[in-house]
Amino acid sequence: MKLQLLLGIAAIVAQSMFGGAPVDGIRCDASEGAAQHVHADLQIFNHGRPLEIPAAIGIPVDAGCLYWVHTHSANGIIHIESPVKRAFTLGEFFDIWGPQLSWTRAGAVRAARGARLSIVVNGRPWHGADPRAIVLRDREQIVIQAAPPLAKPVRPNWP
């Protein structure tokens, strides 16, 4: 519960910091773009307990805009609704959201000392150099866990 509150506060702080200014070249526009429409699922677990990915990440409260990469609901579905076709990454999503992302930290979730987070993309362990480089693809599921114990991810309810 405390981790979810911290993540929600981080989202509000980050969005008030940016106030609709571009983040990593991603603009905050008055409406959703139509050139690219992708949905990816992000699930984060802290020792078997699910963390809620907050609603309205990338939708600043008073800016009258939404970033091309955002969430609508607190269900972990990341929406990419962009006026340009290009690859968007998990690192860019975290930059818009506000929390840190690395092999040892995903926001308030931290790996044990000397360990790494478990990262699984579409059911396969991910071993890339930097989790920030994970490309958000349509109907892709990304699961990040600080373990043990490992939790069983929930099947996404795709829009």
Buried (B, 14 or more C-beta within 10 A) or exposed (E): EEBBEBBBEBBBEBBEEBEBEEBBEBBBBEEBBEEBEBBBBBBBBBEEBBBBBBBBBBBBEEBEBBBBBBBBEBBBBBBBBBEEEEEBBBBBBBBBBBBBBBBBBBBBBBBEEEEEBBBBBEEEEBEEEEBBEBEBBEEBBBBBBBBEEBBEBEEBEEE
